[in-house]
Amino acid sequence: MLNQPFFQITLPLIITFVSTVWAATWMQNKRLEEMSKRLDDIVARLGRIESLLGDHDRRITTLETAKWR
């Protein structure tokens, strides 16, 4: 007949191990997605700051040029 210790002991252990690894991997992937979204937000914000600083740099250059004329 069937090997009883395998179905009573080993198979439940294997199922538990596989489901635990799957859950841990799924949670890690969700965390990486959250971090990626946050990094994208930071990059977008830095782009806006760079744009503002470029505008200020042009204004300063214009004022310095007008001052020395």
RODO-2510 file (C-alpha; in nm, 4 decimals, decimal comma):
residues 69
     n   res          X          Y          Z
     1     m     0,0000     0,0000     0,0000
     2     l     0,1061     0,3611     0,0391
     3     n     0,3998     0,4584     0,2527
     4     q     0,2201     0,6150     0,5514
     5     p     0,5123     0,8081     0,7116
     6     f     0,5612     1,0033     0,3907
     7     f     0,1975     1,1198     0,3809
     8     q     0,1727     1,1786     0,7561
     9     i     0,5046     1,3507     0,8241
    10     t     0,7105     1,4411     0,5201
    11     l     0,4427     1,5737     0,2854
    12     p     0,2937     1,8209     0,5393
    13     l     0,6469     1,9438     0,6167
    14     i     0,7233     1,9950     0,2481
    15     i     0,3931     2,1783     0,1928
    16     t     0,4588     2,4013     0,4947
    17     f     0,8122     2,4795     0,3798
    18     v     0,7077     2,5600     0,0231
    19     s     0,4174     2,7792     0,1315
    20     t     0,6400     2,9668     0,3784
    21     v     0,9033     3,0321     0,1131
    22     w     0,6338     3,1430    -0,1318
    23     a     0,4808     3,3829     0,1237
    24     a     0,8200     3,5291     0,2135
    25     t     0,9058     3,5813    -0,1532
    26     w     0,5692     3,7450    -0,2207
    27     m     0,6104     3,9812     0,0758
    28     q     0,9637     4,0724    -0,0332
    29     n     0,8423     4,1512    -0,3862
    30     k     0,5670     4,3760    -0,2489
    31     r     0,8251     4,5598    -0,0382
    32     l     1,0526     4,6061    -0,3411
    33     e     0,7596     4,7477    -0,5399
    34     e     0,6888     4,9986    -0,2604
    35     m     1,0542     5,1023    -0,2463
    36     s     1,0654     5,1379    -0,6252
    37     k     0,7593     5,3648    -0,6202
    38     r     0,9121     5,5787    -0,3470
    39     l     1,2367     5,6089    -0,5428
    40     d     1,0414     5,7126    -0,8533
    41     d     0,8687     5,9825    -0,6474
    42     i     1,2047     6,1058    -0,5175
    43     v     1,3494     6,1184    -0,8697
    44     a     1,0484     6,3180    -0,9929
    45     r     1,0822     6,5600    -0,7020
    46     l     1,4546     6,6045    -0,7649
    47     g     1,3751     6,6798    -1,1301
    48     r     1,1363     6,9563    -1,0257
    49     i     1,3943     7,0981    -0,7831
    50     e     1,6598     7,0912    -1,0569
    51     s     1,4252     7,2798    -1,2879
    52     l     1,3634     7,5460    -1,0236
    53     l     1,7353     7,5794    -0,9564
    54     g     1,7976     7,6194    -1,3302
    55     d     1,5470     7,9063    -1,3378
    56     h     1,7187     8,0707    -1,0408
    57     d     2,0599     8,0242    -1,2003
    58     r     1,9418     8,2015    -1,5176
    59     r     1,7974     8,4876    -1,3124
    60     i     2,1202     8,5270    -1,1155
    61     t     2,3250     8,5245    -1,4347
    62     t     2,0971     8,7904    -1,5850
    63     l     2,1277     9,0087    -1,2739
    64     e     2,5058     8,9713    -1,2651
    65     t     2,5291     9,0609    -1,6325
    66     a     2,3083     9,3686    -1,5824
    67     k     2,5120     9,4729    -1,2771
    68     w     2,8430     9,4748    -1,4683
    69     r     2,7145     9,6658    -1,7712
***
